[in-house]
Amino acid sequence: FVLELVGISCLNLFLQSNYTGPTIEEDISDISPHNGSITSLLKKSSKQSANSSEEKTDESTAANNATASKADLPYQNAILAELSADGEWPCPVCEYPYFLLVARAILSKLVELASSNTLLKGVHLWNARSLVAQQRLLQTKVGDAPPSLTEQLDATFDKCLAAFATAQDEDTKETKANPRLATILLERGLAEHHWDRPGMGRALFVQAQKNSGLEVEVTGAVGKRTKFQQEATAQMLVRARSTIVLESSTKETTKEDTSSIMVKHSEEEILLERIKFDDEKENEIQSLNTLDQSILLALCLDVKNSNPTKEALTAEEMGAFLARVLDHHDDWMIYATALLERSWLEFERSHAKERAILQMQALADQHTNRLTFTQSTKKSIEEDSAPVQERLQHLHNIVYPPRWAMIQEIADRYAHMGIVTSAAELFTEIELWDDVVDCYTRAGKRQLAEQIVRGQLSKHETPRMWTALGDLTQDIQYYEKAIEVSNRRYAKAFTALAEYYFEKKDLQNAYLNYEEALKLRPLLAHVWFRFGTISMQLDRWESALQAFSAVVQQEPEEAEAWANVAAIHMHNKNPSEAYPALNESLKHNRNNWRVWISKLYTCLDLQKYDEAIQACNVILDLRSSNAQSEGIPPLEEKCVRAIVGGACRNFEEARTSENVSVESCRRTLLRVHALLDRIGSASATMPWVFESLAYLHAQVGADDKVLDYLMQEYRTLQGVPGWERDLDLRKKMYDVVAHIVSIRQVDGSKESLVKSRMLVRGVKKKVEDSNIDAKTAPVEIEKLEKLLTGIEEKLNELKAEEAS
């Protein structure tokens, strides 16, 4: 029990330092009377990390470091390294991370003992809380929660629910309410929010509501929102009432207890602090205990997570929940959370931006003991603020940001408003050097950003600051220093170094550094994408396939990644695997002509001629669009000929075998015909189109159309300048003429033969006239002479028959 209390105390000290305030004095005394025991726990925890051997210290050193501040950077970095997970590095500006590490070491160890000791079942909940604190400390992007922490969290909360699901307070049995279970369900739902698992929190919030006995109704009522409003209008309203009274909610409080952190509307502001409803019953405030207030905030959070945040209806519904919570002043942190959420909503309204910023600043200032603009007297710090035990009491039931996140929110809004220098100063305080650089660059002060980073590094070293200096100077030694300081566990330094090598066209080193980054942080889709492109350029096709497969698993709507998966399969001569990947790519982006061309080739390989025709038509559509036609090549002759030939073969096979698919094949031929007509009408310089049409009609027995298309091919060839001197075009012309002559000879009429003779003579003369200076006559002249001789013989035979 002593160890459990030490673990809980350490966790609370960490939360006080970084979430609730007030700040812990720098001369804090050593909290651990058993330094040796805690050091051994820390060493045991350290052994679980791959590269922790260099960070080990002897017992006396660890004892002296028990309360080391952030200024002791080697020790601070060692602690942060222990708190990192799956390559995700903790926020370097946090205060006293040692307390969280001690809490994690103690509570995780006690969890192992709790299975054999029923008196320790509460340790599961505190261990889950420490896991949430560790996750929120990590600098992860949305949806990038470390898998190792995720597994621990799920297992821990499952044990919590198993331990408390049947436990019920004696004074609430009649109402079937279970506040303890409601608290656990609420905290698990909030953990789902912190882990960014969409849709999983709402069901838990609803279960928590049922177990707490909270009655909630979202409705509407007629009321006035502004001071001078003449006619009342419909307003969204949340009716909520607690059915049980909790011991924690029975203390007497007044509005003055929390009024110091609320920024009210100015006298010029026409908005009322609270909507004035026409029905006086709606203006009455029903009792609401602190647990139910927290559940209302969770339901408000679910509205925010489930709907577009910029939508007016979303803000209206959230505002109704927040207004209901702000009716109560029972708990400092619950009230502060509601004020903070309201200020975020108000910032989106032009007339309320100033109050929103001041409200955020007031909430941020309550964390510190310093005199500030919104905390200007010692009385406001020492007497008007809530004591730390009250601030911590319900912290796990709400989503209140840590100090650095609060400052970042304010800085982001300053930057949004164009107050970039003030934003840069706030970003500097929380060491968001990328944002500092961006703000000072916008303000024309890039050199100042570098000076700030170097100044911070002269005081203490962190991997993030070395990486920031590398970004500013483009000097790789700083990236390498960041990797060294982090014991090769800071993924961003590897990523930055890889990007540097990529820009310098050093693909091999870029490949190696991206590979290291992905070992530490495998849930970075954009890094996987870049790694895949480099792998393709280096002909490492297995790595490329693994990379783009990871991208589409994490971001299934990434069309380019699907296209690259298909390209790799096509390179590996595996069209059956490329085909579904191409379809996925086109499902998310139908205007990428390169993907359509790839699908055309793949469908030809798989003999999917209908889809190949569809691909051809889409490519023609894209070419006809002025906005997208640039760079799109024309359809290749070999592809269209392959479609014609394949469709004709399928039709012949179906017809000769009396297959039921003959009608399907006939429809395919109609689509082929329509495609050829479209290509031919779009350009008059493609004789092969009419040759293909002639072939198509010959294969289906429509001989009456064959001659017409051959004549169109002949005329198209005649329109090509200089065809008489081009070897390939002369050969093509002879083949067309010979084909026409053979068809007319089958007819055998004098008229057909005379037309054939005129055709051959005309072609022969053009070839002779164009090659008069040639040392040797083209071979086509001799062939045409033979054709002409054959025609003359047929005509002579007809004359002889007529004479007889």
C-alpha positions in Angstrom: 0.0 0.0 0.0 2.9 2.4 0.7 4.3 1.8 -2.8 0.8 2.3 -4.3 0.5 5.6 -2.4 4.0 6.7 -3.6 3.0 5.8 -7.2 -0.3 7.8 -7.0 1.5 10.7 -5.4 4.1 10.8 -8.1 1.4 10.7 -10.8 -0.5 13.6 -9.0 2.7 15.6 -8.8 3.3 15.2 -12.5 -0.3 16.2 -13.3 -0.1 19.2 -11.0 3.1 20.3 -12.7 1.8 19.9 -16.2 -2.0 20.1 -16.2 -3.7 21.8 -13.2 -1.1 24.0 -11.5 -0.1 25.7 -9.4 3.6 25.2 -10.2 5.8 23.2 -7.8 8.5 25.2 -6.2 12.0 24.6 -7.6 13.4 23.8 -4.1 11.1 20.9 -3.6 12.5 18.4 -1.1 13.2 14.8 -1.9 10.0 12.8 -1.8 11.6 9.4 -1.6 12.9 8.0 1.7 13.8 4.8 -0.1 16.0 5.9 -3.0 17.6 2.5 -3.4 14.2 0.7 -3.9 13.0 3.3 -6.4 16.3 3.2 -8.3 16.1 -0.5 -8.6 12.6 -0.2 -10.1 13.8 2.4 -12.5 16.7 0.2 -13.5 14.4 -2.8 -14.0 12.1 -0.6 -16.2 15.2 0.6 -18.1 16.2 -2.9 -19.1 13.0 -3.1 -21.2 14.4 -0.5 -23.6 16.7 -1.5 -26.4 19.4 1.2 -25.9 19.1 2.0 -22.2 22.4 0.6 -21.0 24.2 3.8 -21.5 21.7 5.6 -19.3 22.2 3.5 -16.1 23.6 5.2 -13.1 24.6 4.0 -9.6 22.2 4.2 -6.7 23.7 7.3 -5.1 23.5 9.3 -8.4 19.9 8.3 -8.9 19.1 9.3 -5.4 20.5 12.8 -6.0 18.5 13.0 -9.2 15.2 12.0 -7.6 13.9 15.5 -7.9 16.2 16.8 -10.7 14.7 19.7 -12.6 14.6 20.1 -16.4 17.9 22.0 -16.2 19.8 18.8 -15.6 19.5 17.8 -19.3 21.4 14.5 -19.5 19.2 13.2 -16.7 16.1 14.8 -18.3 16.8 13.2 -21.6 17.4 9.9 -20.0 14.0 10.1 -18.4 12.3 11.2 -21.6 14.0 8.3 -23.4 12.5 5.8 -20.9 9.0 7.4 -21.4 9.2 7.2 -25.2 7.2 4.4 -26.9 7.6 2.9 -30.3 9.8 5.8 -31.5 7.5 8.5 -30.2 9.4 11.1 -28.2 7.8 12.8 -25.1 7.3 16.6 -25.1 10.6 18.0 -24.0 9.1 21.0 -22.2 7.1 18.9 -19.7 7.9 19.5 -16.0 9.2 16.7 -13.8 8.8 13.7 -16.1 10.7 11.8 -13.4 7.5 11.7 -11.4 5.6 10.0 -14.2 8.3 7.5 -14.8 8.3 6.5 -11.1 4.5 6.3 -11.2 4.6 4.1 -14.3 7.3 1.8 -12.8 5.5 1.4 -9.5 2.0 1.0 -10.8 2.9 -1.3 -13.7 4.7 -3.6 -11.2 1.8 -3.5 -8.7 -0.6 -4.5 -11.5 1.3 -7.8 -11.7 0.7 -8.4 -8.0 -2.9 -7.2 -8.0 -4.1 -10.5 -9.5 -3.3 -12.3 -6.3 -4.4 -9.5 -4.0 -8.0 -8.4 -4.2 -7.2 -5.3 -2.0 -5.1 -3.9 -4.8 -7.9 -3.8 -7.5 -7.8 0.0 -7.5 -4.3 0.0 -8.8 -5.6 -1.1 -12.3 -7.4 2.2 -12.6 -4.4 4.2 -11.5 -2.2 2.3 -13.9 -4.6 3.1 -16.7 -4.5 6.8 -15.7 -0.7 6.7 -15.8 -0.8 5.1 -19.3 -3.1 7.9 -20.5 -0.8 10.5 -19.0 2.2 8.9 -20.8 0.3 8.8 -24.2 -0.7 12.4 -23.8 2.9 13.3 -23.1 4.1 11.8 -26.4 4.3 14.0 -29.5 2.2 11.9 -31.7 0.1 13.0 -34.7 -3.6 12.2 -34.9 -4.2 8.5 -35.1 -0.5 7.6 -34.4 -0.9 6.2 -30.9 2.0 3.7 -30.1 0.7 0.1 -30.4 2.6 -1.0 -27.3 0.7 1.5 -25.1 -2.6 0.7 -26.9 -2.3 -3.0 -25.9 -1.4 -2.1 -22.3 -4.3 0.3 -22.1 -6.9 -2.1 -23.4 -5.8 -4.9 -21.1 -5.7 -2.5 -18.0 -9.2 -1.1 -18.6 -10.5 -4.6 -19.1 -9.2 -5.5 -15.7 -10.7 -2.3 -14.2 -14.2 -3.2 -15.6 -13.9 -6.8 -14.4 -13.0 -5.5 -10.9 -15.7 -2.8 -10.6 -18.5 -4.0 -12.8 -20.3 -5.7 -9.9 -19.1 -3.3 -7.2 -22.0 -1.0 -6.2 -22.3 1.6 -3.5 -24.6 0.7 -0.7 -26.5 4.1 -0.9 -27.2 3.7 -4.6 -28.4 0.2 -4.9 -32.1 1.2 -5.0 -31.5 3.4 -8.0 -29.4 0.8 -9.7 -26.8 3.5 -10.3 -23.1 2.6 -10.0 -21.0 5.8 -9.9 -17.7 3.9 -9.7 -18.4 1.9 -12.8 -19.7 5.1 -14.5 -16.4 6.8 -13.7 -14.4 3.9 -15.2 -16.6 3.8 -18.3 -16.2 7.6 -18.7 -12.4 7.4 -18.3 -12.2 4.6 -20.8 -14.3 6.6 -23.3 -12.0 9.6 -22.8 -9.0 7.3 -23.4 -10.5 6.3 -26.7 -10.5 10.0 -27.6 -6.9 10.4 -26.6 -6.0 7.4 -28.7 -8.1 8.8 -31.6 -10.2 5.8 -32.2 -13.3 7.3 -33.8 -16.7 6.0 -32.8 -15.6 4.0 -29.8 -16.1 6.6 -27.2 -19.8 7.4 -27.6 -21.0 3.9 -26.5 -18.9 4.2 -23.4 -20.2 7.7 -22.6 -23.8 6.4 -22.9 -23.1 3.5 -20.6 -21.5 5.9 -18.1 -24.6 8.1 -18.3 -26.8 5.1 -17.5 -24.7 4.0 -14.6 -24.5 7.5 -13.1 -28.2 8.0 -13.1 -27.9 11.1 -15.3 -31.0 12.1 -17.2 -30.3 14.1 -20.4 -32.6 15.5 -23.1 -31.4 17.6 -26.1 -34.4 19.7 -27.2 -35.3 23.3 -28.1 -37.1 26.2 -26.4 -38.1 29.7 -27.3 -35.7 32.4 -25.9 -33.6 35.5 -26.4 -29.9 35.4 -27.0 -29.1 39.2 -27.2 -29.8 42.1 -24.9 -32.0 44.1 -27.3 -33.8 41.1 -29.0 -37.5 41.9 -29.4 -38.9 38.6 -30.6 -37.8 35.3 -29.0 -36.6 32.6 -31.4 -36.0 28.8 -31.1 -32.8 28.0 -29.1 -31.2 24.6 -28.6 -31.4 23.5 -25.0 -29.9 20.6 -23.0 -32.0 19.5 -20.0 -30.0 17.5 -17.5 -30.7 16.3 -14.0 -28.8 14.1 -11.5 -30.9 11.4 -9.9 -28.3 10.7 -7.1 -26.2 12.9 -4.9 -22.5 12.0 -4.6 -20.5 12.8 -1.5 -18.0 14.8 -3.6 -20.8 17.1 -4.7 -22.2 18.0 -1.3 -19.7 20.7 -0.4 -21.0 24.2 -0.5 -19.5 26.4 -3.2 -20.4 29.8 -4.6 -20.0 31.4 -8.0 -17.2 33.5 -6.6 -15.0 30.4 -6.2 -14.6 30.1 -9.9 -15.5 33.6 -11.2 -11.9 34.7 -11.3 -11.2 32.5 -14.3 -14.2 33.5 -16.3 -13.9 36.4 -18.7 -17.3 38.1 -19.1 -18.8 39.9 -22.0 -17.9 43.6 -22.1 -20.6 46.2 -21.6 -20.6 46.9 -25.4 -21.3 43.2 -26.1 -24.9 42.6 -27.0 -24.8 38.8 -26.3 -26.3 37.7 -23.0 -24.1 35.5 -20.8 -27.0 33.0 -20.6 -29.9 32.6 -23.0 -33.1 34.0 -21.5 -35.9 31.5 -22.1 -39.6 32.6 -22.2 -40.6 29.7 -20.1 -39.3 30.4 -16.6 -39.0 26.7 -15.9 -36.3 26.5 -18.5 -34.3 29.2 -16.6 -34.3 27.1 -13.4 -31.1 25.2 -12.7 -31.6 21.5 -11.8 -29.1 19.8 -9.5 -26.1 18.2 -11.3 -23.3 16.4 -9.5 -19.7 16.6 -10.6 -19.7 13.2 -12.3 -22.7 14.1 -14.3 -21.1 17.4 -15.3 -18.1 15.5 -16.5 -20.4 13.1 -18.5 -22.1 16.1 -20.1 -18.7 17.4 -21.2 -17.9 14.0 -22.6 -21.1 14.0 -24.6 -20.2 17.5 -25.9 -16.8 16.1 -26.9 -18.6 13.3 -28.8 -20.6 15.9 -30.8 -17.3 17.6 -31.6 -15.6 14.3 -32.7 -18.6 13.1 -34.7 -19.4 16.2 -36.8 -17.5 18.8 -38.8 -16.2 21.3 -36.3 -16.8 24.3 -38.6 -20.5 23.5 -39.0 -22.8 26.1 -37.3 -25.1 23.3 -36.1 -22.2 21.5 -34.4 -21.2 24.7 -32.6 -24.8 25.2 -31.6 -25.2 21.8 -30.1 -21.9 21.9 -28.3 -22.8 25.3 -26.9 -26.0 23.9 -25.4 -24.1 21.2 -23.5 -21.5 23.7 -22.3 -24.1 26.2 -21.2 -25.7 23.5 -19.0 -22.3 22.7 -17.4 -21.5 26.4 -16.9 -24.6 26.7 -14.8 -22.6 25.0 -12.0 -19.5 26.1 -10.1 -18.9 23.0 -8.0 -15.5 22.0 -9.4 -12.7 24.3 -10.6 -11.3 22.1 -13.4 -14.7 21.0 -14.7 -15.8 24.7 -14.9 -12.4 25.6 -16.5 -12.8 22.9 -19.1 -16.3 24.1 -20.1 -14.9 27.7 -20.4 -12.1 26.5 -22.5 -14.4 24.6 -24.9 -16.7 27.7 -25.1 -13.7 29.9 -25.9 -12.7 27.6 -28.8 -16.2 27.9 -30.2 -16.3 31.7 -29.7 -13.0 32.2 -31.5 -14.7 31.1 -34.7 -17.2 34.1 -34.4 -15.7 37.4 -35.4 -17.4 39.4 -32.7 -16.2 37.1 -29.9 -12.5 36.5 -30.9 -11.1 39.0 -28.3 -13.0 37.5 -25.4 -12.1 34.0 -26.5 -8.3 34.8 -26.6 -8.5 36.5 -23.1 -10.4 33.5 -21.7 -7.8 31.1 -23.0 -5.0 33.3 -21.5 -6.8 33.4 -18.2 -7.0 29.7 -18.1 -3.4 29.3 -19.0 -2.3 31.8 -16.4 -4.0 29.8 -13.6 -1.2 27.2 -14.0 1.5 29.6 -12.9 2.2 31.5 -9.7 3.6 34.5 -11.6 1.8 37.8 -11.9 0.2 38.1 -15.3 -2.2 40.3 -17.2 -5.2 38.2 -16.2 -3.7 37.3 -12.7 -2.5 40.7 -11.5 -2.6 40.4 -7.7 -1.2 38.0 -5.1 -4.7 37.6 -3.8 -5.9 36.2 -7.1 -3.1 33.7 -7.0 -3.2 32.6 -3.3 -6.8 33.1 -2.3 -9.1 33.2 -5.3 -7.6 30.1 -7.0 -8.6 26.6 -6.1 -6.3 24.4 -4.0 -4.3 21.7 -5.8 -6.3 18.9 -4.2 -9.5 20.3 -5.7 -8.0 20.8 -9.1 -6.8 17.2 -9.2 -10.0 15.6 -7.8 -11.8 15.2 -11.1 -9.0 15.7 -13.6 -9.3 12.2 -15.0 -13.0 12.7 -15.8 -12.4 15.5 -18.2 -10.3 16.4 -21.2 -8.2 19.3 -20.1 -5.0 20.1 -22.1 -1.6 20.2 -20.6 0.2 23.5 -20.1 2.2 23.3 -23.4 -0.9 22.4 -25.4 -2.8 25.4 -23.9 0.0 27.7 -24.9 0.1 26.2 -28.3 -3.6 26.8 -28.8 -3.2 30.5 -27.9 -0.1 30.8 -30.2 -1.9 29.1 -33.1 -4.8 31.6 -32.8 -2.4 34.5 -32.6 -0.7 33.3 -35.8 -4.1 32.8 -37.4 -4.9 36.5 -36.6 -1.5 37.6 -38.1 0.1 38.5 -34.7 3.1 36.3 -35.7 5.7 37.8 -33.4 3.6 37.2 -30.2 2.8 33.8 -31.6 6.6 33.1 -32.1 7.3 34.1 -28.5 4.7 31.6 -27.2 6.0 28.9 -29.5 9.5 29.6 -28.2 8.3 29.0 -24.6 7.1 25.5 -25.5 10.0 24.8 -27.9 7.9 24.3 -31.0 10.8 25.4 -33.1 9.2 24.5 -36.5 6.4 27.0 -35.6 8.9 29.5 -34.3 10.8 29.4 -37.6 7.6 29.7 -39.5 6.4 32.7 -37.5 9.7 34.5 -37.6 10.1 33.7 -41.3 6.6 35.3 -41.9 7.8 38.3 -39.9 11.2 38.4 -41.8 13.2 37.3 -38.8 14.7 33.9 -39.8 18.1 34.8 -38.3 16.4 35.4 -34.9 14.9 31.9 -35.0 18.4 30.4 -35.4 19.7 32.5 -32.5 16.9 31.3 -30.2 17.6 27.7 -31.0 21.3 28.1 -30.5 20.7 29.9 -27.2 18.5 27.0 -26.0 21.1 24.5 -27.0 23.7 26.3 -25.0 21.6 25.8 -22.0 20.5 22.2 -22.6 20.4 19.7 -25.4 17.4 17.9 -26.7 17.0 15.9 -29.9 14.2 18.1 -31.1 16.2 21.3 -30.8 19.2 19.8 -32.6 16.8 18.8 -35.4 15.3 22.3 -35.5 18.8 23.7 -35.9 19.5 21.3 -38.7 16.3 22.4 -40.4 17.4 26.1 -40.1 21.0 25.5 -41.3 20.6 22.4 -43.5 23.7 21.1 -41.8 23.6 17.3 -41.4 25.9 17.3 -38.4 23.0 18.7 -36.3 20.7 15.9 -37.4 23.4 13.4 -36.4 23.8 15.1 -33.1 20.0 14.8 -32.5 20.2 11.0 -33.2 23.1 10.7 -30.8 21.4 12.6 -28.0 18.3 10.5 -28.3 20.2 7.2 -28.3 19.0 6.6 -31.9 15.4 6.8 -30.7 14.2 10.1 -32.2 12.4 9.2 -35.4 12.1 12.8 -36.6 15.9 13.3 -36.8 16.2 10.2 -39.1 13.3 11.5 -41.2 14.9 15.0 -41.5 18.3 13.5 -42.4 16.6 11.2 -45.0 14.9 14.2 -46.6 18.2 16.1 -46.7 19.8 13.2 -48.6 16.8 12.8 -50.9 17.0 16.5 -51.9 20.7 16.0 -52.6 19.9 12.9 -54.8 21.7 10.6 -52.5 19.1 7.9 -52.6 21.1 5.2 -50.8 21.5 7.3 -47.6 18.0 8.5 -47.9 16.8 4.9 -48.1 18.8 3.9 -45.0 17.6 6.8 -42.8 14.0 6.4 -43.8 14.3 2.7 -42.9 15.6 3.6 -39.4 12.8 6.2 -38.9 10.1 3.6 -39.9 11.5 1.1 -37.4 10.9 3.6 -34.7 7.6 5.0 -36.0 5.9 2.6 -38.4 2.6 4.6 -38.5 3.8 7.5 -40.6 2.1 7.1 -44.0 3.9 10.0 -45.7 7.3 8.6 -44.7 6.3 5.1 -46.0 5.3 6.8 -49.3 8.6 8.6 -49.7 10.4 5.4 -48.7 8.5 3.5 -51.4 9.3 6.0 -54.2 13.0 5.8 -53.3 12.9 2.0 -53.2 11.4 2.0 -56.7 14.2 4.3 -58.0 16.7 1.9 -56.4 15.0 -1.2 -58.0 14.2 -2.6 -54.6 10.8 -3.7 -55.5 10.0 -5.8 -52.4 10.7 -2.9 -50.2 8.6 -0.6 -52.4 5.7 -3.0 -52.3 6.0 -3.3 -48.5 6.1 0.5 -48.2 3.1 1.3 -50.4 1.1 -1.6 -48.8 1.7 0.1 -45.5 0.5 3.4 -46.9 -2.8 2.0 -48.2 -3.4 0.1 -44.9 -3.0 3.3 -42.9 -4.7 5.6 -45.5 -7.0 3.5 -47.7 -8.1 6.5 -49.7 -4.6 7.4 -50.9 -5.0 7.0 -54.6 -1.3 7.5 -55.6 -0.2 4.8 -53.2 -2.7 2.3 -54.8 -1.4 3.3 -58.2 2.2 2.6 -57.1 1.2 -0.8 -55.7 -0.3 -1.6 -59.1 2.9 -0.3 -60.9 5.1 -2.6 -58.8 2.9 -5.6 -59.7 3.0 -4.7 -63.3 6.8 -4.5 -63.2 6.8 -7.9 -61.6 4.6 -9.3 -64.5 1.7 -9.9 -62.1 -1.4 -8.2 -63.8 -3.9 -10.1 -61.7 -2.5 -8.4 -58.5 -2.2 -5.0 -60.3 -5.8 -5.1 -61.4 -7.6 -4.6 -58.0 -5.0 -2.0 -56.9 -5.7 0.0 -60.1 -9.5 -0.2 -59.4 -8.9 1.1 -55.8 -6.8 4.0 -57.1 -9.4 5.0 -59.7 -12.1 4.7 -57.1 -10.5 7.6 -55.2 -9.2 9.6 -58.2 -10.8 9.0 -61.6 -8.9 11.9 -63.3 -5.4 10.4 -63.3 -4.7 9.5 -66.9 -1.5 7.6 -66.0 -3.6 5.1 -63.9 -6.1 4.7 -66.8 -3.3 3.9 -69.2 -1.9 1.4 -66.7 -5.4 -0.1 -66.4 -5.6 -0.4 -70.2 -2.4 -2.4 -70.3 -3.5 -4.6 -67.4 -6.9 -5.3 -68.9 -5.3 -6.3 -72.2 -3.0 -8.7 -70.3 -6.1 -10.2 -68.5 -8.2 -10.1 -71.7 -10.8 -7.9 -70.0 -11.6 -6.1 -73.3 -14.8 -4.3 -72.1 -12.9 -2.6 -69.3 -10.0 -1.9 -71.8 -12.5 -0.1 -74.0 -13.8 1.9 -71.0 -10.2 2.9 -70.2 -9.7 4.1 -73.8 -12.9 6.2 -73.6 -11.9 7.8 -70.4 -8.5 8.7 -71.8 -10.2 10.3 -74.8 -12.5 12.2 -72.4 -9.5 13.5 -70.5 -7.7 14.5 -73.7 -10.7 16.4 -74.8 -10.8 18.4 -71.6 -8.8 21.6 -72.1 -7.9 21.8 -68.4 -6.4 18.3 -68.3 -5.3 17.4 -71.8 -1.7 18.7 -71.5 0.7 15.9 -71.5 -1.8 13.1 -72.1 -0.5 10.9 -75.0 -2.9 9.7 -77.7 -4.1 6.1 -77.6 -1.5 3.7 -78.9 -2.2 1.9 -82.2 -1.0 -1.4 -80.8 -3.4 -1.2 -77.8 -6.5 -0.5 -80.0 -5.5 -3.3 -82.4 -5.1 -5.7 -79.5 -8.6 -4.8 -78.3 -10.0 -5.3 -81.9 -8.2 -8.6 -82.3 -9.1 -10.0 -78.9 -12.7 -9.0 -79.2 -13.0 -10.7 -82.6 -11.3 -13.9 -81.4 -13.7 -14.1 -78.4 -16.7 -13.6 -80.8 -15.4 -16.3 -83.2 -14.8 -18.8 -80.3 -18.2 -18.1 -78.8 -20.0 -18.4 -82.2 -18.3 -21.6 -83.3 -18.8 -23.3 -79.9 -22.4 -22.1 -79.6 -21.5 -20.5 -76.3 -24.1 -18.7 -74.4 -21.7 -15.7 -74.1 -22.1 -14.9 -77.8 -24.4 -12.0 -77.1 -22.0 -10.6 -74.7 -19.2 -10.8 -77.3 -21.5 -9.2 -79.8 -22.0 -6.2 -77.4 -18.3 -6.0 -77.0 -17.8 -5.7 -80.8 -20.4 -2.9 -80.8 -18.3 -1.1 -78.2 -15.2 -1.7 -80.2 -16.9 -0.2 -83.3 -18.0 2.8 -81.3 -14.5 3.4 -80.0 -12.9 3.2 -83.5 -15.5 5.6 -84.9 -14.7 8.0 -82.1 -11.0 7.8 -82.7 -11.4 8.2 -86.4 -13.7 11.2 -86.1 -11.3 12.9 -83.8 -8.4 12.7 -86.2 -8.1 12.4 -89.9 -4.4 11.3 -89.8 -4.9 7.7 -88.5 -5.3 5.3 -91.4 -4.9 2.3 -89.1 -8.3 3.1 -87.5 -10.1 2.4 -90.9 -8.0 -0.7 -91.4 -9.1 -1.9 -88.0 -12.7 -1.2 -88.9 -12.4 -3.1 -92.2 -10.8 -6.0 -90.3 -13.6 -5.9 -87.7 -16.4 -6.1 -90.4 -14.6 -8.8 -92.3 -14.4 -10.9 -89.1 -18.1 -10.7 -88.4 -19.1 -11.2 -92.1 -20.2 -7.7 -92.9 -18.3 -7.7 -96.2 -20.3 -4.9 -97.8 -18.7 -2.5 -95.3 -15.1 -3.7 -95.7 -14.5 -2.0 -99.0 -15.8 1.3 -97.7 -13.4 1.4 -94.8 -10.5 0.3 -97.0 -11.3 3.2 -99.3 -11.3 5.6 -96.3 -7.9 4.2 -95.3 -6.7 4.8 -98.8 -7.9 8.4 -98.8 -6.4 9.0 -95.4 -3.0 7.7 -96.6 -3.3 9.9 -99.6 -3.7 12.9 -97.3 -0.4 12.2 -95.5 2.2 14.6 -97.0 5.2 12.8 -98.5 3.8 9.3 -98.2 5.4 8.4 -101.6 8.9 8.8 -100.2 8.3 7.1 -96.9 9.2 3.4 -97.0 6.6 2.3 -94.4 3.8 4.4 -95.8 4.5 3.2 -99.4 4.3 -0.4 -98.2 1.1 0.4 -96.3 -0.4 2.0 -99.4 0.5 -1.0 -101.6 -1.2 -3.4 -99.0 -4.4 -1.3 -99.0 -4.5 -1.0 -102.8 -3.9 -4.8 -103.2 -6.7 -5.5 -100.7 -9.1 -3.2 -102.5 -8.2 -4.8 -105.8 -8.7 -8.4 -104.5 -12.2 -7.5 -103.2 -13.2 -5.9 -106.6 -11.8 -8.9 -108.5 -14.1 -11.1 -106.5 -17.0 -8.9 -107.8 -15.6 -9.5 -111.3 -17.6 -6.7 -113.0 -16.1 -4.5 -115.6 -16.9 -1.4 -113.6 -15.0 -2.7 -110.6 -12.0 -3.7 -112.7 -11.9 -0.3 -114.4 -12.0 1.4 -110.9 -9.2 -0.9 -109.7 -7.1 0.0 -112.8 -7.5 3.7 -112.3 -6.6 3.3 -108.6 -3.4 1.3 -109.3 -2.3 3.6 -112.1 -2.8 6.7 -109.9 -0.7 5.2 -107.0 2.0 3.9 -109.4 2.4 7.3 -111.1 2.7 9.2 -107.8 5.4 6.8 -106.6 7.3 7.0 -109.9 7.1 10.8 -110.0 8.4 11.2 -106.5 11.3 8.8 -106.9 12.4 9.8 -110.4 15.9 10.7 -109.1 16.3 7.5 -107.1 19.1 5.2 -108.3 16.9 2.2 -107.8 13.1 2.2 -108.2 11.1 1.3 -105.2 10.0 -2.3 -105.0 6.3 -1.2 -104.8 6.5 0.0 -108.4 7.1 -3.5 -109.6 4.4 -4.9 -107.3 1.9 -2.3 -108.6 2.9 -3.2 -112.2 2.0 -6.8 -111.5 -1.3 -5.8 -110.0 -2.0 -3.7 -113.1 -1.1 -6.5 -115.4 -3.5 -8.8 -113.6 -6.3 -6.3 -113.9 -5.6 -5.8 -117.6 -5.8 -9.6 -118.1 -9.2 -9.7 -116.4 -10.5 -6.9 -118.6 -9.2 -8.6 -121.7 -11.0 -11.8 -120.7 -14.2 -9.8 -120.2 -13.8 -8.2 -123.7 -13.3 -11.7 -125.2 -16.4 -13.0 -123.5 -18.4 -10.0 -124.7 -17.1 -10.4 -128.3 -18.0 -14.1 -128.4 
